[in-house]
Amino acid sequence: MIAADFNVARTKVDVISLDRLDDIDPVEELSRRYGLPHLLDFLRSVKKTMEEPEEAFGRRYQRDAIRRPGLVLISPASGRQSLSTRSIALEDKIFFRFCDDVDFYAVSSRVRFGYPLGGLFVPRENWILSWDRGRNRRLGPTQLRLLKTLLDRQHQPAPDRAAITPAIIMGHENFAHHMWNELSALERFLADGPAYPVPEILTTREPLGPLHAIFPEISGWKFARLNPDTRLGDNDPSKLYVNLGGYRIPSALKSRIVRYATRSASPRLVVLMEQIRACGGPVFWLSVRIKAPTLVNQKEVVAVLCAQLMQRYRNCCIVLDGFSLPFDWKQTGPEMQQFYRSSADSSRKEIDALVAEITDRGQHVASQMIVNAGGFDILDSIALGQIADMYFCHSGTTQHKIAWTANLPGIIHCNSKTFATDPAQWHAERLEGAIRPDVVPSALLADTDGGNKRGENYRAVDPAQLADFVMQKFGQYPRRR
């Protein structure tokens, strides 16, 4: 049994940057204040682990913890290596408990960064030290209240190390995070060879398909499907909970996902792809997004662009892509199923209206195709993307669907807040060997609400001018066939 010997109301929180550990005075002051003489050694060991190039494809501390099983870190109290064989999963964080001269917890969080170690909690001092980059998601009293409640309910002693089973927690509902942050790390873990003890996988969602089907190597592992609402309940003291996380998609995973999507393609999609190939011309992939952030004059932009494409390429195919249904959407609760149904239906209707407008302009000929991919299953969307030549997409998930799986040349558009973050470089760094996308110049777009938030809508200043820019870029891109 673990005693929750801390007082949440008296918790003190300090924040530091691991990138500034060369300036040791602040850390030494914290070290003296809280009686942790080796705090700097602890932080440097964490920093060193996080800086290794291979970390992008999967955190080494996680792979080591699963295979040992147990997490080894330098104790901030004694300076010795300390082993944790007990972890507690709460919301999006995992607390690894270390029993040393002074007990402490190392805390991991933040899926988009591959679940790095982002905080230290010392119960004796009621003290949190955070170096997490996510200001609004840092470890704080809210998580400690949950931790204390859980520990106060537990009465089972932790088993011997030999009886510990590593348990990998995954299952992000968003297919992009699932592929980019979770499956990337699973791919890296499996590259090291078989693991003993064999870990379990606890998953809440499988948006890209059954894990054992995508990864036949783990078909013999034990799986458990968790209710996303209840998660892990009181946790199991015989399990060492670990998130596997990365932040760059390896080429091997991209190929694996494409193979699985292609094998799983629906009969309807197989026929459609044959029809597209029969056109014999280039295949253009254009995203249509209803929800913010999006172009408020999207319909006009896409219609003008399609008219120009069909005028120049007499045997082309234009795929209008929209919302895609995750593989496991029918296994979710009633409210989520309704959300997915309405999103898919809205996407199809929006694109139908666009197609009608394009057709009314009278430039569509028999040797050309316009495909409404709104509401397609995600695996069909991925399979279809493999025959595209180039794309024009909203920055974000709609671009990830095509760029991360087909790795095509393409163009992204966004509001000024996102533009300032260099989205082309960001996208290029997410995939091994990625083709860097072009970005619509900010002068061709204008924010509709001041541009203060990344999620705000924007508009094309002149749809025809924006279409001209896209046409010029498309003319420079090589075709895949």
Buried (B, 14 or more C-beta within 10 A) or exposed (E): EBEBEBEBEEBEBBEBEBEEBEEEEEBEEBBEEBBBBBBBBBBBBBBEBBEEEEBBBBBBBBBBBBBBBBBBBBBBBBBEEBBBBBBBBBEBBBBBBBBBBBBBBBBBBBBBBBBBBBBBBBBBBBBBBBBBBEEEBBBBBEBBBBBBEBBEEBEEEBBEEEEBBBBBBBBBBBBBBBBBBBBBBBBBBBEEEEBEBEBBBBBBBBBBBBBBBBBEEBEEBEBEBBEBEEBBEEBBBBBBBBBBBBBBBBEBBBEBBBEBBBEBBEEEBEEBBEEBEEBEBBBBBBBBBBEBBBBBBBBBBBBBBBBBBBEEBEBBBBBBBBBBBBBBBEEBEEEBEEEBBEBBEBBBBBBEEBBEBBEEEEBBEEBBBBBBBBBBBBBBBBBBBBBBBBBBBBBBBBBBBBBBBBBBBBBBBBBBBBBEEEBBEEBBBBBBEBBEBBBBEBEBBBBBEEBEEBEBBBBBEEBBEBBBBBBEBBEEBEEBE
